[in-house]
């Protein structure tokens, strides 16, 4: 009976020792887990074999078996597992960003397409054939020309000069406002009228230059008269436009016949006034009028020129 009691005491003592060792080991593990140390700093668990060892950092005493015949405290791990990590809740400090709502792609509003208007192709407008209009006939004023010039005077007096105009048109021309010019100098203003096919006689100084034919107009020819070396004579209408020009500034076209007092006569009223070929000296075959002394003139004042075509 006493032996049974002794065995019971020893058995209870053994159980108490085992319980103490287990409690000490378990407390150590839980205390190390509570410190929040990382798995690398607090505990390393090696692979457990039949002779499994548990190594705690800082604990040099390996515990092989809790009691004879007891099983290892930790189950045998798979050979491929070498590290045991404690499960620590992951705290995500970043504020989760809400996924943006998908932006709705707007449906393009359909713009009504205006119906295509068929524009009719314009019919080309036929270009009318040009109507050939005949050139207008020259105005009456353009047919009044300088027809004869007695630039050398007469046998009675070298200053007895005269100029004759001729109307080659078929309309009477009013010469009011017209004038004769030497270059840019007006030598006499005209007046009166000139009938179609008629002549207009302008005498220098007075009406005695051509003693037996009345002048249409007399004047001083600006005082100096016509130079024997030549003049550029022009006829201007009432608008100031030059309607005829006899350009003899470098010499009269019949200057060689000046000493004989032959007049310079125009061959054609429609020919150029500055064309030397359109002028010629009085031939002496036709003459009219007398000078102040009653001598016949070598010219045709107020009459058809001796050289007219």
Buried (B, 14 or more C-beta within 10 A) or exposed (E): EEEEEEEEEEEEEEEEEEEEEBEEBEEBBEEBBEEEEEBEEBBBBEBBEEEBEBBBEEEEEEBEEBEEEEEBBEEEBEEEEEEEEEEEEEEEEEEEEEEEEEEEEEEEEEEEEEEEEEEEEEEEEEEEEEEEEEEEEEEBBBBBBBBBBBBBBBBBBEBBBBBBBBBBBEEEBBBEEBBBBBEEEEBBBBEEEBEEEBBBBBBBBEBBBBBEBEBBBBBEBBEEBBEBEBBBBBBBBBEEEEBBBBBBBEBBBBBEBBEEBBBBBBBBBEBBBBBEEBBBBBBEEBBBBBBBEEEBBBBBBBBBBBBBE
